[in-house]
């Protein structure tokens, strides 16, 4: 066993996560050592528009899971600071009540310009958590609305949180967002319009034609712990469905292939950057593209062909 996995305490975990998040030279070796196809962690992605109360909901879920003796990791994806390029830590501030729970570990990540709702290192962070035998890993996305699909690639269960009274209550469910959710939650359900939002969702669920899983639609008031018990139950129900249907294994296989493709693209991009900075001929070709003297199609093929030949 590698030395960094001998001690599975929070101090060691924090150090490993920092190496992986910053993509240090040691991070690749850490990830190789942490890789296991046997991870039992149930990965739950929680997405939805800003202001839907996702952080409060995650906090209440963590307390409920911890009360059952489960080990929980939370990945909070925050907006990026324009000054430090780090996470603004808004989610961690709102989750201070969890600091007293010994079986809950919170990690804040900055998006650093990454679109899709997650930080680029999210999958790596989840892998390290899995090696530390977490029972549940909750991923709270930054909340970017209709393009927030990355959470689907790393999650077993996706929870879409919405609230009544945000103008068009269905706006955040357009353009495919609805298709990625396994559980729908109308949070702040004590506000006017909650019943109408549930009714709209039920109509959309019927029209979606999805038959493999009976999509639950729940009302919660996270600040008062209302509906949390029912949400926990539906999360466990969905895990049972995944195991029973074989989707649990299929999701992991798909996730492995997605990560492989991402890693190949990352390595190729790195190699292309090296080539364009060191090869004088390629540098001159790029300058010609910049000046408009040659088309980018020709030069792009030359770069790729030269990279392959090397």
C-alpha positions in Angstrom: 0.0 0.0 0.0 1.4 3.5 -0.9 2.5 5.6 2.0 -0.2 8.2 1.4 -3.0 5.6 1.9 -1.6 4.0 5.0 -3.2 6.6 7.2 -6.8 7.2 6.3 -7.4 10.2 8.5 -8.8 13.7 7.6 -5.3 15.3 7.7 -3.9 12.9 5.2 -7.1 13.2 3.1 -6.8 17.0 3.0 -3.2 16.9 1.9 -4.0 14.4 -0.9 -6.9 16.5 -2.1 -4.8 19.6 -2.3 -2.2 17.8 -4.4 -4.8 16.5 -6.8 -6.7 19.7 -7.1 -3.6 21.6 -7.9 -2.5 18.9 -10.4 1.0 18.7 -8.9 3.6 16.2 -10.2 2.6 13.9 -7.4 -1.1 13.9 -8.2 -0.9 11.3 -11.0 0.7 8.8 -8.7 -1.9 9.5 -6.0 -4.7 9.0 -8.5 -3.2 5.7 -9.8 -3.0 4.5 -6.2 -6.5 5.6 -5.3 -8.0 4.0 -8.4 -10.3 1.1 -7.6 -13.3 -0.3 -9.5 -14.6 -1.6 -6.2 -15.6 1.8 -4.7 -18.9 1.4 -2.9 -19.5 5.1 -2.6 -22.9 6.3 -3.8 -22.3 9.6 -5.7 -25.1 12.0 -5.5 -25.1 15.2 -7.7 -27.2 18.1 -6.6 -27.9 20.8 -9.2 -30.3 23.6 -9.8 -30.4 27.4 -10.3 -28.6 29.8 -7.9 -30.8 30.6 -5.0 -32.6 27.3 -4.8 -31.2 26.5 -1.4 -28.8 23.7 -2.5 -26.3 24.3 0.2 -28.9 24.2 3.0 -30.4 21.1 1.5 -26.9 19.4 1.3 -26.2 20.4 4.9 -29.5 18.8 6.1 -28.9 15.7 4.1 -25.4 15.3 5.6 -26.8 15.5 9.1 -29.4 12.9 8.3 -26.9 10.5 6.7 -24.4 11.0 9.5 -27.1 10.1 12.0 -27.3 6.7 10.3 -23.6 6.1 10.9 -22.5 6.8 7.3 -19.3 8.5 6.2 -20.0 11.4 3.9 -17.9 13.6 1.6 -19.2 16.8 0.2 -17.7 18.5 -2.9 -18.9 22.1 -3.1 -18.2 23.7 -6.4 -18.0 27.5 -5.9 -17.6 30.4 -8.3 -14.0 31.4 -8.9 -12.5 34.5 -7.2 -11.3 37.0 -9.9 -8.3 37.9 -7.6 -7.0 34.5 -6.3 -8.5 32.1 -8.8 -9.7 30.1 -5.9 -13.2 29.2 -4.6 -15.1 31.9 -3.0 -16.0 29.4 -0.2 -19.6 30.5 0.1 -20.9 27.0 0.4 -18.4 26.1 3.1 -19.4 29.1 5.1 -23.1 28.1 4.9 -22.2 24.5 6.0 -20.2 25.4 9.2 -22.7 23.4 11.3 -21.3 20.3 9.7 -17.8 20.9 11.1 -18.7 19.3 14.3 -19.6 16.0 12.6 -16.5 13.7 12.5 -17.8 11.6 9.6 -18.4 14.5 7.2 -15.6 15.9 5.1 -16.2 19.1 3.0 -14.1 20.1 0.0 -14.6 23.4 -1.8 -13.5 23.6 -5.4 -13.3 26.6 -7.7 -14.7 26.3 -11.2 -11.7 28.3 -12.6 -13.6 29.0 -15.8 -14.8 25.5 -16.3 -18.3 25.4 -17.8 -20.9 22.7 -17.1 -21.3 23.4 -13.4 -18.3 21.4 -12.1 -14.6 22.1 -11.5 -12.2 20.3 -13.9 -10.8 18.2 -11.0 -14.1 17.1 -9.6 -13.8 13.5 -10.9 -10.3 13.2 -9.4 -11.5 14.5 -6.1 -14.3 12.0 -6.1 -11.8 9.2 -6.8 -9.7 10.1 -3.8 -12.8 10.2 -1.6 -13.8 6.7 -2.9 -10.4 5.4 -1.8 -11.0 6.6 1.7 -14.1 4.4 1.9 -16.8 7.1 1.9 -20.4 5.7 1.9 -21.8 8.8 0.1 -20.2 11.6 -1.9 -22.5 14.6 -2.4 -21.5 17.0 -5.2 -23.1 20.4 -5.2 -22.7 22.2 -8.5 -22.2 25.9 -8.8 -25.7 26.4 -10.3 -25.5 27.6 -13.9 -28.9 26.5 -15.2 -29.4 25.0 -18.6 -25.8 24.0 -19.4 -25.2 22.1 -16.1 -24.7 18.6 -17.5 -21.2 17.6 -16.2 -22.8 16.4 -13.0 -24.4 13.6 -14.9 -20.9 12.2 -15.9 -19.8 11.7 -12.3 -23.0 10.9 -10.4 -25.0 7.8 -9.7 -28.1 9.9 -8.7 -28.8 13.4 -9.8 -31.2 15.6 -7.8 -32.6 18.7 -9.5 -33.5 21.4 -7.0 -35.9 24.2 -7.9 -37.9 26.8 -6.0 -41.3 28.4 -6.7 -41.4 32.1 -7.6 -38.3 32.4 -9.8 -40.3 33.8 -12.8 -40.8 31.0 -15.2 -40.7 28.0 -12.9 -39.8 25.7 -15.8 -37.1 27.8 -17.3 -34.3 26.0 -15.6 -35.7 22.6 -16.7 -35.4 23.3 -20.5 -32.7 22.2 -22.9 -32.2 18.8 -21.5 -31.8 19.6 -17.8 -34.9 17.6 -17.0 -33.6 14.5 -18.7 -30.6 14.3 -16.4 -32.5 14.3 -13.1 -33.4 11.2 -11.1 -35.2 13.1 -8.2 -37.0 16.4 -8.4 -37.1 18.7 -5.4 -39.2 21.9 -5.0 -37.3 23.5 -2.1 -38.7 26.5 -0.1 -42.1 24.9 -0.6 -43.7 27.2 2.0 -43.6 29.9 -0.6 -46.5 30.7 -2.9 -46.6 28.7 -6.1 -45.1 25.5 -4.8 -48.1 23.3 -5.7 -48.2 24.8 -9.2 -44.5 24.0 -9.6 -45.1 20.4 -8.6 -48.1 20.2 -11.0 -45.9 21.5 -13.9 -43.2 19.0 -13.1 -45.6 16.1 -13.0 -46.9 17.1 -16.5 -43.3 17.3 -17.8 -42.4 13.9 -16.3 -45.5 12.3 -18.0 -44.5 13.9 -21.3 -40.9 12.8 -21.0 -41.9 9.2 -21.5 -39.3 7.9 -19.1 -40.3 4.5 -17.9 -37.2 2.9 -16.4 -37.5 4.8 -13.0 -40.6 6.4 -11.5 -39.3 9.9 -11.0 -40.2 11.3 -7.6 -41.2 14.9 -7.1 -40.7 16.1 -3.5 -41.4 19.3 -1.6 -38.9 20.4 1.0 -38.4 23.3 3.3 -34.7 22.6 4.1 -34.4 25.4 6.7 -37.0 23.6 8.8 -35.9 20.0 8.0 -39.3 19.4 6.2 -39.1 16.8 3.5 -35.5 15.7 4.3 -36.5 12.3 5.5 -38.5 11.6 2.4 -35.6 12.8 0.2 -33.1 10.5 2.0 -35.5 7.6 1.4 -35.8 8.4 -2.3 -32.0 8.6 -2.6 -31.7 5.1 -1.2 -34.5 3.9 -3.3 -32.7 5.1 -6.4 -29.5 3.3 -5.4 -31.5 0.1 -4.9 -33.0 0.6 -8.4 -29.6 1.1 -9.9 -28.2 -2.1 -8.3 -31.3 -4.1 -9.2 -31.4 -3.0 -12.9 -27.6 -3.3 -13.5 -27.4 0.5 -14.1 -25.0 0.8 -11.2 -22.3 -1.1 -13.0 -23.2 0.4 -16.4 -22.8 4.0 -15.0 -19.3 3.1 -13.7 -18.2 1.6 -17.0 -19.5 4.7 -18.8 -17.7 6.9 -16.3 -14.4 5.0 -16.8 -14.6 5.6 -20.6 -15.5 9.3 -20.1 -12.5 9.8 -17.9 -10.3 8.0 -20.3 -11.4 10.2 -23.2 -10.9 13.3 -21.0 -7.4 12.2 -20.0 -6.4 11.5 -23.6 -7.6 14.9 -24.7 -5.8 16.6 -21.9 -2.5 14.8 -22.7 -2.9 15.6 -26.4 -3.5 19.2 -25.6 -0.4 19.3 -23.4 1.7 17.8 -26.2 0.3 20.2 -28.8 1.2 23.1 -26.5 4.7 21.8 -26.1 5.1 21.4 -29.9 3.8 24.8 -30.7 6.2 26.4 -28.3 9.4 24.5 -29.2 9.1 23.7 -32.9 10.3 26.8 -35.0 8.6 25.7 -38.2 5.2 25.2 -36.4 5.7 28.5 -34.6 6.1 30.2 -38.0 3.1 28.5 -39.4 1.0 29.6 -36.4 2.2 33.2 -37.0 1.1 32.9 -40.6 -2.4 31.8 -39.4 -2.5 34.8 -37.1 -1.5 37.1 -40.0 -4.1 35.5 -42.3 -1.4 34.2 -44.8 -2.4 30.6 -44.5 -5.6 28.8 -43.5 -5.9 27.2 -40.0 -7.2 23.9 -41.5 -3.8 23.2 -43.2 -1.7 24.1 -40.1 -3.9 22.1 -37.7 -3.4 19.0 -39.8 0.4 19.6 -40.0 0.5 19.9 -36.2 -1.4 16.7 -35.6 0.6 14.8 -38.2 3.9 16.0 -36.7 2.7 15.1 -33.2 1.7 11.6 -34.4 4.9 11.0 -36.3 6.9 11.9 -33.1 
